Amino acid sequence: MDIWFIGLFIFVMFLGAITLSYQMYNMIYLDAKSRGLKHPKFWGFFSLGGNNGSGGLILYLLGRNKYISNMNDEDRAGMEKRKKKALVSLCFLVVGAVATVITVVLFEL
């Protein structure tokens, strides 16, 4: 029975991680597009990977400061929605991790 709970909570963590990555991609894509960077989809994808988990994100954040943001109201509203969805995804990730640890500790005793 405990394996079923652990599997469920790992699925919740996985769901949170995937949706958080998707929201991050879309936020970076919108930001890169509003700043006029070439290949904004590439920057969105590049920022998700890296040897340390987010090395591409750091490079993007350092490089984007050279460009001025010209985000219109529609994109700004979309960015706010994406931020809220990313927060929900992060909550799923944290709740899944905490519940997995609690389940493992309780069923080990």
C-alpha positions as CSV (number, residue, x, y, z in Angstrom):
1,M,0.0,0.0,0.0
2,D,2.9,2.4,0.8
3,I,4.3,2.0,-2.7
4,W,1.1,3.3,-4.2
5,F,1.3,6.5,-2.1
6,I,4.9,7.1,-3.0
7,G,4.1,6.6,-6.7
8,L,1.2,9.1,-6.4
9,F,3.4,11.7,-4.8
10,I,6.2,11.2,-7.2
11,F,3.7,11.7,-10.0
12,V,2.6,14.9,-8.4
13,M,6.2,16.1,-8.2
14,F,6.8,15.1,-11.8
15,L,3.6,17.0,-12.9
16,G,4.8,20.1,-11.0
17,A,8.3,19.9,-12.5
18,I,7.0,19.5,-16.1
19,T,4.4,22.3,-15.9
20,L,6.9,24.6,-14.2
21,S,9.4,24.0,-17.0
22,Y,6.7,24.7,-19.6
23,Q,5.7,28.0,-17.9
24,M,9.3,29.1,-17.6
25,Y,9.8,28.4,-21.3
26,N,6.7,30.5,-22.2
27,M,7.7,33.4,-19.9
28,I,11.2,33.5,-21.3
29,Y,9.9,33.3,-24.8
30,L,7.5,36.3,-24.2
31,D,10.3,38.3,-22.6
32,A,12.8,37.6,-25.4
33,K,10.2,38.4,-28.0
34,S,9.3,41.7,-26.3
35,R,13.0,42.6,-26.1
36,G,13.6,41.9,-29.8
37,L,16.1,39.2,-29.4
38,K,16.7,36.9,-32.3
39,H,15.3,33.4,-32.0
40,P,13.1,33.8,-28.9
41,K,12.0,30.2,-29.0
42,F,15.7,29.1,-28.8
43,W,16.3,31.3,-25.8
44,G,13.2,29.8,-24.1
45,F,14.5,26.3,-24.7
46,F,18.1,27.1,-24.0
47,S,17.3,28.6,-20.6
48,L,15.7,25.4,-19.4
49,G,18.9,23.3,-19.8
50,G,22.4,23.3,-18.5
51,N,24.8,21.3,-16.5
52,N,23.8,22.9,-13.2
53,G,20.1,22.9,-13.9
54,S,19.7,26.5,-15.0
55,G,23.0,27.6,-16.5
56,G,21.2,28.8,-19.6
57,L,18.8,30.9,-17.5
58,I,21.7,32.7,-16.0
59,L,23.2,33.4,-19.4
60,Y,19.8,34.7,-20.7
61,L,19.3,36.9,-17.7
62,L,22.8,38.4,-18.1
63,G,22.4,38.9,-21.8
64,R,19.0,40.4,-21.9
65,N,19.9,43.5,-20.0
66,K,21.4,45.0,-23.2
67,Y,17.9,45.1,-24.7
68,I,14.9,47.3,-23.7
69,S,11.6,45.6,-23.1
70,N,8.7,46.7,-25.3
71,M,6.1,44.4,-23.9
72,N,2.5,45.4,-24.8
73,D,-0.4,45.1,-22.4
74,E,-1.6,41.8,-23.9
75,D,1.8,40.1,-23.4
76,R,2.1,41.6,-20.0
77,A,-1.3,40.1,-19.0
78,G,-0.1,36.8,-20.4
79,M,3.1,37.0,-18.4
80,E,1.2,37.6,-15.2
81,K,-1.0,34.5,-15.9
82,R,2.1,32.5,-16.6
83,K,3.7,33.6,-13.2
84,K,0.6,32.5,-11.3
85,K,0.6,29.1,-13.1
86,A,4.3,28.7,-12.4
87,L,3.6,29.4,-8.7
88,V,0.9,26.7,-8.7
89,S,3.3,24.3,-10.4
90,L,6.0,25.1,-7.8
91,C,3.4,24.3,-5.0
92,F,2.7,20.9,-6.6
93,L,6.4,20.2,-6.7
94,V,6.9,21.2,-3.0
95,V,3.8,19.4,-1.8
96,G,4.8,16.2,-3.7
97,A,8.3,16.3,-2.3
98,V,7.3,16.8,1.2
99,A,4.5,14.2,1.0
100,T,7.0,11.7,-0.5
101,V,9.4,12.2,2.3
102,I,6.7,12.0,5.0
103,T,5.3,8.8,3.4
104,V,8.8,7.2,3.3
105,V,9.5,8.1,6.9
106,L,6.1,6.9,8.2
107,F,6.1,3.6,6.4
108,E,9.7,2.8,7.3
109,L,8.8,2.9,11.0
